[in-house]
Amino acid sequence: MAYTSLLAQIPESYFGKTMGRKVTHGPLPLINLAVGIPDADTPQRILDALTEAIVKPENQKYLAFQGKTHFKEAIVSFYQRHFGVTLDPETEVCLLYGTKNGLVALPTCVIEPGDEVLLPDPGYTDYEAGVHLAHGVPKRLKLSPEQHYLPNWDAVDTSDTKLIYLTYPNNPTGSVATPEFFQQTIDHFRGTPTKIVHDFAYQAFGFDAPNPSILAAKGAKDVAVEVFSFSKGYNMSGYRVGFAVGNAEIIANLQKYHTHTQAGMYGALQDACTVALNECDDTLVQQSEVFRRRRDMIEDVLTKHHIPHEPIKGGIFLWLQCPPNMSSDDFITYLLQEQSILAAPGHPFGEEGEGYVRVSFAIDEQQLDEALKRLATLELLYQA
Ligand SMILES: Cc1ncc(COP(=O)(O)O)c(C=O)c1O
């Protein structure tokens, strides 16, 4: 059977298609810089909590659909401690089986069919699927390097926009938001029909300043929800846990949606993630330090070899401009054949992504060092 008309509207997921695919490369050993998850293991404390939780009888059965009280309280206390944001655990928190799940469900929970949704370009690729599934109309929110990939709302027509996706630290560009930007955003949309979702998947990775929560902006809960993931900061991408917090109306819609699509979240996951939030702040600090060190290594080499690149302020990716006269696909092929480096082309991240490639630094420092030696040889290509 062909795809249904609804699914046919949704572009194939580039990463779904290519993940795990066998690649052919040049003579050097392959270095995979296309990965999108940090390379370390889940902290032992979280594994121990999970092991203990698996055998608990209460976790073998259906639980309260909206989640265990102690998990929701841990979320509330995490937001208070890190961002000074006060949340109501019952009305302003919704658990998600992976943030991807919530991000794709959100348009169905916020917009009416035919409504317009702005998606960052370049930006994370999966938001668009959610817009189509809700019969919405995706529109590009063009982000440019000149503006550090932050939108200037006065220059964007949002008169017909019902929902805007933002994500900082940004995948793929490595740009970050400031508290001032979030306050301007909230001030601009407060009292309008436009709602905001801030995808905070890379919260832990802020290299020159801690990453702000959009909910810390004054009035934010009138307009915005924020989506937090355990995947990157705590090295837990396989567990599929995240949550949405903020605007109570959106959260109520998300909760209703999830009571029909999931019968609550596995209790052992909730117990393990409670320990992550309550006891593993040091993991987040270490994670950021490890990636900051790698960021410094990359920027040193690229600067020394006059290779143009966007400054990496947060996240786990370098957004590298292609050499003159090379498309993203040409450059990916070159890197694979000549340098045995696998990277991701820029175009799956949107029209603005053409002319760039995304290079992950979620690899150990020895491999990164080798990758940088190879990347340094690109200097000549940029002078062509
Ligand atoms: C920007 C962004 N948001 C959300 C996700 C999804 O993360 P999760 O594992 O929580 O579904 C990813 C995963 O790569 C991401 O890069």
The ligand as an SDF file (V2000), in Angstrom:
LIG
                    3D

 16 16  0  0  0  0  0  0  0  0999 V2000
   16.7600   19.7650   18.9450 C   0  0  0  0  0  0  0  0  0  0  0  0
   16.2830   18.4020   19.3500 C   0  0  0  0  0  0  0  0  0  0  0  0
   15.0990   18.2890   19.9390 N   0  0  0  0  0  0  0  0  0  0  0  0
   14.5910   17.1100   20.3290 C   0  0  0  0  0  0  0  0  0  0  0  0
   15.2900   15.9410   20.1110 C   0  0  0  0  0  0  0  0  0  0  0  0
   14.6660   14.6360   20.5110 C   0  0  0  0  0  0  0  0  0  0  0  0
   15.1860   14.1890   21.7010 O   0  0  0  0  0  0  0  0  0  0  0  0
   14.5030   13.0070   22.5410 P   0  0  0  0  0  0  0  0  0  0  0  0
   15.5400   11.9290   22.6100 O   0  0  0  0  0  0  0  0  0  0  0  0
   14.1960   13.5900   23.8820 O   0  0  0  0  0  0  0  0  0  0  0  0
   13.2750   12.5840   21.8230 O   0  0  0  0  0  0  0  0  0  0  0  0
   16.5410   15.9890   19.4850 C   0  0  0  0  0  0  0  0  0  0  0  0
   17.2910   14.7580   19.2200 C   0  0  0  0  0  0  0  0  0  0  0  0
   18.2790   14.7050   18.5350 O   0  0  0  0  0  0  0  0  0  0  0  0
   17.0530   17.2630   19.1000 C   0  0  0  0  0  0  0  0  0  0  0  0
   18.2360   17.3830   18.4960 O   0  0  0  0  0  0  0  0  0  0  0  0
  1  2  1  0
  2  3  1  0
  2 15  2  0
  3  4  2  0
  4  5  1  0
  5  6  1  0
  5 12  2  0
  6  7  1  0
  7  8  1  0
  8  9  2  0
  8 10  1  0
  8 11  1  0
 12 13  1  0
 12 15  1  0
 13 14  2  0
 15 16  1  0
M  END
$$$$
